Amino acid sequence: MLILNSAADPFVQAAARQPGIGSITLAEDNIAALQSVQSALEMEQGARKQGICHTPFHKYISAQPPATIDVAIMNLLYQPGNAWMDYGLRAAVYALKSGGSLYVVGAKDRGVLSIAKRMQAYFGNVETLASGKGQRVVRSLKEAGQQYDAALLDDTSLVPASFASGKLDEGTRLLLEALEVHTTDTALDMGCGSGFIGIYIARLARKGSVTMVDASLAAVDAAQQNVEQSGLPNIAVVASNGAQAVSAQHFDGGIQTTQIAEGFIREAAQVLRPRGRFYLVANRFLKYEPTIRACFKLVEEVGGNTRFKVLRAAKS
C-alpha cells in the first residue's frame, strides 16, 4: 500500500492495525504529519511497527522502483496545491502494478471532480465509489496493456518549483524593508520555503550564520538547492517540525513569514537569546499580538500597509 502525502489521515493508523495488509509506504512531505503517525503507532499496543517505511513525496518517482504497489491512496485534504495533486496522480501511475488501484478521497471544493477527470485522462478509467455531504471517493485501475504517456513518468517533480516562483511577494518585501540584521547575527528562518529570506539575511550577516527550517521536505530541498547556488557558506537547512530540530541552539533573530500557529511563536521565544529579535509578517486582520505579548516583553509594528503588518518582538 502506498499513502500519497496523506500520513495525517486517520486511515493510516487504522490500516496499520490490519494484519492482512502488507507493507505500507508513506510517501510524505510533511515532517510533522510523519512524526505524528510514527509516534501514535509506537504508543499504540497492537499497531504494527514493522513494514512501514517512508520516502519523501516529491522524490517518489526518482527514488523508488516502478510497478511495485497494489493500492495507492491520496486524500486531497492534505495536498497544499494543484501541483501536489497532479504529482500524486503521476506517482500512482508510476508505482502501481498492472491491476493496481488508486483511490482518491476529497471534497468538491478541494477539486475532487477535476482530479477525477485527470484520473480518467491518465488511467483511461475512473469510477465513483461513494459520495455524500460534498465528499467523493473515486478509483482508477491500472489496466494491463494500457499505454501511458511517457511524460507522466518523468522523474522531474513539479512540487519544489511551487516554492520558488521567482517573484517577491508583497508580505516578504515589507518584511525585508523592516528587517534589522547585524553582521554577526545568528538567525533562524522558520518555515523558510525556498530560502529567499534566509539567503538575504546570510548575505548581511556575513560573520554570523543562518539556520533555515521547514516542515516540508520539498521546501527543504528547494532551499538547499538555492543555498548551493548562492555559494554562501554560512547557511544550514534543516527539516524540522517548527523549531524542534534546533531547540538546543540559540539565535539573535528569528523570522516567520507564513500563517503560523501559536506554538511557533512560543518556540521562537524559547530559542532566542536574551536580546534576540523575532519578526513576523502576517495579514493585518490576524491577531497574533496577544500570543506574542505573552511570550515577549517588547512588541511593536515596524512595517506594513493596509493588507500586511510586520511585527518585531524582543525578549528584553
Phi, psi and omega in degrees: 000138179241123177258114187268099176050041183222034183298335180285349179294127178304339179302328184298314179294324178296319179294324181294339180277346186275118183292338183279350181273135180284220182290150178238124176253123176265101174274087193238139178264325190269117181299322181297315179296319181296313180297324181296313181290323178296317179295319180297319181289327178292328183274339187271121178290135179093343178284145183285134178260331182268160176078011176243120181232168183231142169220142179303134183308310187286353179252006188302311185296323182276338188257339186245153178287155180278163169054049180239357189248137177272321184223131174240142184226134176223128175257119184294340180301330187260009180264124185293337183191179184297322181297325179292318178298316181295319178296323177299319178295317180294321178297324178293317177303317181291318192277328189287143170286166171299128184092354179287162185237141170251124175252131177234130176241138180183167180267159178300321181284356173259004173091022184296329180292318178290327176294321178299321177296321178292323177298321176298317181292321184281318186261341184084005179197154174197145176218148175270122182267328181202150176206151179164143180054039177081001181253151176220149169243120181239153183223142171235146178251141172271099188280145178297135178081356180292133178268132183243143178301127182300332181295334179294332184261009177298132184278006176278112182279141176277347189294307182302328181297334182292346179270348188221077182281350180086359181253141178269112182286164187297317181297318179294320179299316179296321179297314182296326178293328183267349189288133175251117182235128177264155184301326185257013183297146167252113191242153177237126176251106182268129185070054193288342183059229181282354175093010185301314183292316180300320178294320177301314180295319183297328178293325180278321180268059188293338176260003178248212181205161178229132172248125180250131180232149175204147178281346181267124179292328177293321177296317179300317177299313181297317179296318180298319178298317180291325176296316179298320179292329181290332182076007181280131183270354189255034180231136172238139179243128187227135171284125186204140171279098187065228181258015185304316186289345182237022186294340179275352181263166178229146190228155175274332182215145178228140182237137172221122188243357181252178173293116190248155174277160179299329178299326179296320180296316180296321179295321178298319179296327182288326185265350180281146174289167184308322179258016182292158183239138179242125179247138178223128171249133185207162171302141188298330183283349180278124188265080178272346187303316180302318180293319180295319180295332178288341184251338184233151180283322185241130177223130178213153174271122186246004178182171177141186177210202183290339183260322186238159173225146175246118180255142175237131180235151179221148182282337178202000000 
